[in-house]
Structures are given as C-alpha cells and as structure tokens.
Amino acid sequence: MPSALIADDEPHLAAHLKLRLAQLWPELDVIGLAANGLEAQEWLAARQPDVAFLDIKMPGLSGLQVAQAARCHCVFVTAYNEYAVQAFEQQALDYLLKPVTDERLAKTVARLKASLAHAPAPDLGNLLGQLQQALRAPAAPIERLSWIRAGVGQEIRLIAVDDVCYFQASDKYTAVVTADGEYLIRTPLKELHEQLDAQQFWQIHRSTLVNARQIRDVARDFTGKLTLRLKGRDDRLTVSRAYAHLFRQM
C-alpha cells in the first residue's frame, strides 16, 4: 500500500486534502499531517513515505527546502499565482494550486500512480534551486480589467467591473451578473480570473467568481454547507468545500 505525508501549516487545508485523497485514491495511506517544515522533515526521516505533499510556504523550512532531503516523490502545494506556477511546469515538478480542486488532484493522483513504479529522482537540489530563483523573480505585470464588454442585441454594453456581483461559467459562455441584470460573454472564467483583482474577486466554486464587495451575508446550514447572498440580488450562491476556508472568520 503506498503511503504519503501531507505538510501544510493551515490545518483545515491539510485535512481537506487528506479527505479528497481518501475519495480519489483510497489505497493511499496518509501517515500524518505535518504542521511545519521541521515536523515534515522529521516525519520523512522516520517513516519514509512514498509521496510527500509539501506546502511551499511553511514555518521553519519551506516545502522546497524539505524536498531537498526527501527521498520520495514530491508534490508541491502552492498559493502562488499562475504566472509563478509556470516555474514548476518548466522544471517538470508536480504541483497543486490552492485551493485544490478535485479535477487537478485527480490528474496528480494518476501521475503519481504511474511514477511509483520508478524510483524518485536521486537529486532534486539543482532543480529546486532553479525553482526558488524563478519564484523570487518579479512576475510580469498583469493588466487588470476595469470594464467588461458584453453584446446586447446589436449593441455593446460596457459594465464596470465594480458593478459585477458575480461571474458564472455556463457551457460555452460566462454569465456576467449585476444587480440590474445578466449578460453573456465568451471569455472563459479562467481567463477572467487571471485579469481580475484576486483581493476583490473570490473563487467560491469551480464555475463561480464572486465580487467580495457585493457580498451581503453568508449562511451555514446544519450540514456545514455555506451559501451567500449578494447586494441587490435574491439568488443564493453555493460555496464548495474547497473554498469554504475563505469564510472561516466571517
């Protein structure tokens, strides 16, 4: 039975990853949850798991530093933006972007299952050193969206980004929902996400980005499911478990 360690200084995210792994890879034995880099290093030395899921930013030692002495397959868990994540792809190292989605985790699980037939790379030091340099390099500035252009009949409607309550992906379109109405655009949600201010627009579901300034209230039912309402709207939006941590202090 393959074994794994999860290292993350945010306990709720570590617990969530363990839960999703149990669903997607029931044969995997998660031997422990380390709360920091030093603890992760001790777990790895004592138990020598087959896989380590390592948060990049942890107290004591970073995930990259822990991986340098690891003798197992490493998957890096990161909250870096997608521009910085390109550094992982260039080094052919596996990563999970927080908050972790089932779709992305399933791909990682499939890759790990294939990799376990082979020994891990004997020396990651050079690759990890290059990765640390790449992550420290300043990212190219991203031009933030101020206006959304939506076709309405034969006209083009200009919608101020601040007026958007939420964006929701639907088939080949993305719905732009305001207090006054709903408009359809062809820009994919992922592309919009990259051009919006992450401090203002929060992903609460794989298909939904919500304007945090437009949130009126958040409710939790007896099962723990979160829903929220927005100013000027009667509809309720569901917050998926992967994004519930955004509201843990609200």
Stockholm file with secondary structure:
# STOCKHOLM 1.0

chainA/1-250         MPSALIADDEPHLAAHLKLRLAQLWPELDVIGLAANGLEAQEWLAARQPDVAFLDIKMPGLSGLQVAQAARCHCVFVTAYNEYAVQAFEQQALDYLLKPVTDERLAKTVARLKASLAHAPAPDLGNLLGQLQQALRAPAAPIERLSWIRAGVGQEIRLIAVDDVCYFQASDKYTAVVTADGEYLIRTPLKELHEQLDAQQFWQIHRSTLVNARQIRDVARDFTGKLTLRLKGRDDRLTVSRAYAHLFRQM
#=GR chainA/1-250 SS CCEEEEECSCHHHHHHHHHHHHHHCTTCEEEEEESSHHHHHHHHHHHCCSEEEEESSCSSSCHHHHHHHCCSEEEEEECCCHHHHHHHHHTTCCEEESSCCHHHHHHHHHHHHHHTTSCCCSCCHHHHHHHHHHHHSCCCCCCCCCEEEEEETTEEEEEEGGGEEEEEEETTEEEEEESSCEEEECSCHHHHHHHSCTTTEEEEETTEEEEGGGEEEEEECTTCCEEEEETTCCCEEEECGGGGGGGTTC
#=GC SS_cons         CCEEEEECSCHHHHHHHHHHHHHHCTTCEEEEEESSHHHHHHHHHHHCCSEEEEESSCSSSCHHHHHHHCCSEEEEEECCCHHHHHHHHHTTCCEEESSCCHHHHHHHHHHHHHHTTSCCCSCCHHHHHHHHHHHHSCCCCCCCCCEEEEEETTEEEEEEGGGEEEEEEETTEEEEEESSCEEEECSCHHHHHHHSCTTTEEEEETTEEEEGGGEEEEEECTTCCEEEEETTCCCEEEECGGGGGGGTTC
//
